[in-house]
Amino acid sequence: MLASAFTFTIMTTLIKYLGDDYSPALQTFYRQLAASVALLPWIIRYPVESFRTSRPGILAFRAVVGTFATILAFYAYQEMPLAEANALSFTRALWIVPLAILILHENIGPWRLGATLVGFAGVVLMLQPSVGGATGLPALAALSSALLFATTITGMKVMSRDNTVLSLTVWSALLGLALATPWAVLEWRWPNLTDLTLLSAMGVISLINQVCYIKGMSIGDAAAMAPIDYMRLVFALAVGFLLFHEIPNAVTMAGAGIVICATLFITLREAYIKAPPPPPVDQ
């Protein structure tokens, strides 16, 4: 999970650096293309394992939703300070609560619901500096992307029970490439050698990021994994300041702190509730 947080920061840095010349749709296409090429050795060596799946419908749904979520996220990272865009991405944990109520018809207790409302209050605080400003639309894109990623994360946790990390990664890369291609054609631009190298690096790094995240979530306890994921904000603050001279807004960071506390509360409480009872002590 720590490697996932670090590679995610490198990927978003490249997204922002290349944003002036390549649209989010084009960046998504090149990312998926590079990831697909990087996966070819494993596909050739393990052809059956690469495509074996018991839930093709969920895979297709995740690919469609994930592609749109990626395009929106790329747009947000291009237009917003890295720390603010990262902070808004953490709301995906909050979005899972209303999704569970509306779609899965889960019975959500008052503590979880209260923490979710507090978390969204933090989101409102974060967006306050952007209201009526140039970052309003990118902030909306970041929130929409977090909502879409929340649905893909839910699907991933279901899929990881009986699908390998390899098959999930291969299907995500290839279906994402197929879905991103029509959008990229509308804004096509041939990259020069330097840009092609950076775009390819972004795709490979995003692949490593995805593998690390899926592996971490599949074998690690959620209560232990969630706090590590918030290292993305620390990395983003450092990179934004050093490379892009971005100085975090105090109000925005206060809102980010509220969002992080709310999502940590939800994660830790869920882990506590679902934990097995301790074994009896011998008398």
C-alpha positions as CSV (number, residue, x, y, z in Angstrom):
1,M,0.0,0.0,0.0
2,L,2.9,2.3,0.7
3,A,4.3,1.5,-2.8
4,S,0.8,2.2,-4.2
5,A,0.7,5.6,-2.5
6,F,4.2,6.5,-3.8
7,T,3.6,5.4,-7.4
8,F,0.3,7.2,-7.4
9,T,2.1,10.4,-6.6
10,I,4.6,9.9,-9.5
11,M,1.7,9.1,-11.9
12,T,-0.3,12.3,-10.9
13,T,2.9,14.4,-11.2
14,L,3.3,13.2,-14.8
15,I,-0.4,13.8,-15.5
16,K,0.0,17.4,-14.3
17,Y,3.3,17.9,-16.2
18,L,1.8,16.7,-19.5
19,G,-1.6,18.3,-19.0
20,D,-0.9,21.4,-21.2
21,D,-0.3,19.3,-24.3
22,Y,-2.4,16.2,-23.9
23,S,-6.1,16.0,-22.9
24,P,-7.3,13.7,-20.2
25,A,-8.8,11.3,-22.8
26,L,-5.5,11.1,-24.7
27,Q,-3.5,10.6,-21.5
28,T,-6.0,7.8,-20.5
29,F,-5.4,6.1,-23.9
30,Y,-1.6,6.2,-23.7
31,R,-1.8,5.0,-20.1
32,Q,-3.9,2.0,-21.0
33,L,-1.8,1.3,-24.1
34,A,1.5,1.3,-22.1
35,A,0.0,-0.9,-19.4
36,S,-1.4,-3.4,-22.0
37,V,2.0,-3.6,-23.7
38,A,3.8,-4.1,-20.3
39,L,1.4,-6.9,-19.5
40,L,2.1,-8.8,-22.7
41,P,4.9,-11.0,-21.3
42,W,2.6,-12.3,-18.5
43,I,-0.3,-12.7,-21.0
44,I,1.9,-14.8,-23.3
45,R,3.3,-16.9,-20.4
46,Y,0.0,-17.4,-18.6
47,P,-2.8,-17.0,-21.2
48,V,-5.4,-19.0,-19.4
49,E,-4.8,-17.4,-16.0
50,S,-4.7,-13.9,-17.6
51,F,-8.3,-14.1,-18.9
52,R,-9.9,-16.6,-16.5
53,T,-12.9,-15.0,-14.7
54,S,-16.1,-16.0,-13.2
55,R,-17.8,-12.6,-13.3
56,P,-17.5,-11.1,-16.8
57,G,-20.4,-8.7,-16.3
58,I,-18.8,-7.1,-13.3
59,L,-15.5,-6.9,-15.1
60,A,-17.1,-5.0,-18.0
61,F,-19.0,-2.7,-15.7
62,R,-15.8,-1.9,-13.8
63,A,-14.0,-1.2,-17.1
64,V,-16.7,1.3,-18.3
65,V,-17.0,3.1,-14.9
66,G,-13.2,3.0,-14.4
67,T,-12.5,4.6,-17.8
68,F,-14.8,7.5,-17.2
69,A,-13.5,7.9,-13.6
70,T,-9.9,8.0,-14.9
71,I,-10.7,10.7,-17.5
72,L,-12.4,12.8,-14.8
73,A,-9.5,12.3,-12.4
74,F,-6.9,13.2,-15.0
75,Y,-8.8,16.4,-15.7
76,A,-8.9,17.2,-12.0
77,Y,-5.2,16.6,-11.5
78,Q,-4.3,18.7,-14.5
79,E,-6.3,21.7,-13.3
80,M,-6.1,21.6,-9.5
81,P,-3.2,21.6,-7.0
82,L,-2.0,18.1,-6.4
83,A,-2.8,18.2,-2.7
84,E,-6.4,19.4,-3.2
85,A,-7.1,16.8,-5.9
86,N,-5.7,14.0,-3.8
87,A,-7.7,15.2,-0.7
88,L,-11.0,15.1,-2.8
89,S,-10.1,11.6,-4.1
90,F,-10.3,10.3,-0.5
91,T,-14.1,10.9,-0.6
92,R,-14.4,7.6,-2.4
93,A,-14.6,5.9,1.0
94,L,-17.5,8.2,2.0
95,W,-19.4,7.6,-1.3
96,I,-19.5,3.8,-0.4
97,V,-21.9,4.5,2.4
98,P,-24.8,6.1,0.3
99,L,-24.1,3.4,-2.4
100,A,-24.5,0.7,0.2
101,I,-27.8,2.3,1.3
102,L,-29.3,2.9,-2.2
103,I,-28.0,-0.1,-4.1
104,L,-27.2,-2.8,-1.6
105,H,-30.0,-1.8,0.8
106,E,-27.6,-2.2,3.8
107,N,-28.7,-1.1,7.2
108,I,-26.3,1.7,8.1
109,G,-26.0,2.5,11.8
110,P,-26.0,6.0,13.2
111,W,-22.3,6.1,13.9
112,R,-21.4,5.3,10.3
113,L,-24.0,7.6,8.9
114,G,-22.9,10.4,11.2
115,A,-19.2,10.0,10.3
116,T,-20.2,10.1,6.6
117,L,-22.1,13.4,7.1
118,V,-19.2,14.9,9.0
119,G,-16.9,13.8,6.1
120,F,-19.0,15.5,3.5
121,A,-19.1,18.6,5.7
122,G,-15.3,18.5,5.3
123,V,-15.8,18.3,1.6
124,V,-17.9,21.4,1.6
125,L,-15.2,23.2,3.6
126,M,-12.6,22.1,1.1
127,L,-14.7,23.4,-1.8
128,Q,-15.5,26.7,-0.2
129,P,-12.4,28.4,-1.6
130,S,-13.3,27.1,-5.1
131,V,-16.9,28.3,-5.2
132,G,-17.3,30.6,-8.2
133,G,-13.6,30.2,-9.0
134,A,-11.6,28.6,-11.8
135,T,-11.3,25.3,-9.8
136,G,-15.0,24.7,-9.4
137,L,-15.4,22.4,-12.4
138,P,-12.2,20.4,-11.7
139,A,-13.3,20.0,-8.1
140,L,-16.7,18.6,-9.3
141,A,-14.8,16.3,-11.7
142,A,-12.7,15.1,-8.7
143,L,-15.8,14.3,-6.7
144,S,-17.5,12.6,-9.6
145,S,-14.4,10.5,-10.2
146,A,-14.3,9.5,-6.5
147,L,-17.9,8.4,-6.7
148,L,-17.2,6.3,-9.8
149,F,-14.1,4.8,-8.3
150,A,-16.1,3.9,-5.2
151,T,-18.3,1.6,-7.3
152,T,-15.2,0.0,-8.9
153,I,-13.6,-0.6,-5.5
154,T,-16.8,-2.3,-4.4
155,G,-16.6,-4.5,-7.5
156,M,-12.9,-5.2,-7.0
157,K,-13.4,-6.4,-3.4
158,V,-16.1,-8.8,-4.7
159,M,-14.0,-9.9,-7.6
160,S,-10.8,-10.5,-5.6
161,R,-12.5,-13.4,-3.8
162,D,-12.3,-15.7,-6.8
163,N,-10.2,-13.9,-9.4
164,T,-6.4,-13.5,-9.4
165,V,-4.6,-10.1,-9.3
166,L,-3.3,-10.9,-12.8
167,S,-6.7,-11.5,-14.4
168,L,-8.2,-8.4,-12.8
169,T,-5.2,-6.3,-14.0
170,V,-5.3,-7.7,-17.6
171,W,-9.0,-7.2,-18.0
172,S,-8.8,-3.7,-16.6
173,A,-6.0,-2.7,-18.9
174,L,-7.4,-4.2,-22.2
175,L,-11.0,-3.2,-21.7
176,G,-9.9,0.3,-20.6
177,L,-7.8,0.6,-23.8
178,A,-10.7,-0.4,-26.0
179,L,-13.0,2.1,-24.2
180,A,-10.5,5.0,-24.3
181,T,-9.6,4.6,-28.0
182,P,-12.7,6.3,-29.5
183,W,-12.3,9.3,-27.2
184,A,-8.6,9.6,-28.0
185,V,-9.2,9.6,-31.7
186,L,-11.4,12.7,-31.5
187,E,-8.4,14.6,-30.0
188,W,-5.5,12.7,-31.6
189,R,-2.0,14.0,-31.4
190,W,1.2,12.1,-32.1
191,P,3.7,12.6,-29.2
192,N,7.4,13.4,-29.7
193,L,10.0,11.0,-28.4
194,T,10.3,12.7,-25.0
195,D,6.5,12.9,-24.4
196,L,6.1,9.3,-25.6
197,T,8.7,8.2,-23.0
198,L,6.9,10.1,-20.2
199,L,3.4,8.8,-21.3
200,S,4.7,5.3,-21.4
201,A,6.3,5.7,-18.0
202,M,3.0,7.0,-16.7
203,G,1.2,3.9,-18.0
204,V,3.7,1.4,-16.5
205,I,3.7,3.3,-13.2
206,S,-0.1,3.2,-13.1
207,L,0.0,-0.5,-13.7
208,I,2.4,-1.0,-10.8
209,N,0.2,1.3,-8.7
210,Q,-2.9,-0.8,-9.5
211,V,-1.1,-4.1,-8.8
212,C,0.2,-2.9,-5.5
213,Y,-3.3,-1.5,-4.5
214,I,-5.2,-4.7,-5.4
215,K,-2.6,-6.9,-3.7
216,G,-2.5,-4.8,-0.6
217,M,-6.3,-4.7,-0.3
218,S,-6.7,-8.4,-1.0
219,I,-4.2,-9.6,1.6
220,G,-4.2,-6.8,4.2
221,D,-6.7,-5.8,6.9
222,A,-8.7,-2.8,5.9
223,A,-8.1,-1.0,9.2
224,A,-4.3,-1.3,8.6
225,M,-4.4,-0.4,4.9
226,A,-6.5,2.7,4.9
227,P,-4.2,4.9,7.0
228,I,-1.3,4.0,4.7
229,D,-3.2,5.2,1.7
230,Y,-3.4,8.7,3.2
231,M,0.4,9.0,2.6
232,R,-0.7,10.1,-0.9
233,L,-1.6,13.4,0.6
234,V,1.8,13.8,2.2
235,F,3.6,12.9,-1.0
236,A,1.4,15.2,-3.0
237,L,2.0,18.2,-0.7
238,A,5.8,17.7,-1.0
239,V,5.7,17.3,-4.8
240,G,3.3,20.1,-5.4
241,F,5.4,22.5,-3.4
242,L,8.8,21.4,-4.8
243,L,7.9,21.0,-8.5
244,F,4.9,23.2,-9.1
245,H,5.3,25.8,-6.3
246,E,1.8,25.0,-4.9
247,I,1.2,26.4,-1.4
248,P,-1.7,24.5,0.3
249,N,-4.8,26.5,1.3
250,A,-5.3,26.4,5.1
251,V,-9.1,26.0,4.8
252,T,-8.7,23.3,2.2
253,M,-6.3,21.3,4.3
254,A,-8.6,21.7,7.4
255,G,-11.4,20.2,5.3
256,A,-9.0,17.4,4.1
257,G,-8.2,16.6,7.8
258,I,-12.0,16.3,8.5
259,V,-12.4,14.0,5.5
260,I,-9.5,11.8,6.6
261,C,-10.7,11.5,10.2
262,A,-14.2,10.6,9.1
263,T,-13.0,7.9,6.7
264,L,-10.6,6.5,9.2
265,F,-13.4,6.3,11.8
266,I,-15.6,4.4,9.4
267,T,-12.8,2.0,8.4
268,L,-11.6,1.3,11.9
269,R,-15.1,0.9,13.3
270,E,-16.1,-1.5,10.5
271,A,-13.0,-3.6,11.2
272,Y,-13.8,-3.6,15.0
273,I,-17.4,-4.7,14.4
274,K,-16.4,-7.5,12.0
275,A,-13.4,-8.7,14.0
276,P,-13.9,-12.2,15.5
277,P,-14.4,-12.4,19.2
278,P,-11.2,-13.1,21.2
279,P,-10.7,-16.8,22.3
280,P,-11.7,-17.7,25.8
281,V,-9.0,-17.5,28.4
282,D,-8.1,-20.7,30.2
283,Q,-8.9,-20.5,33.9
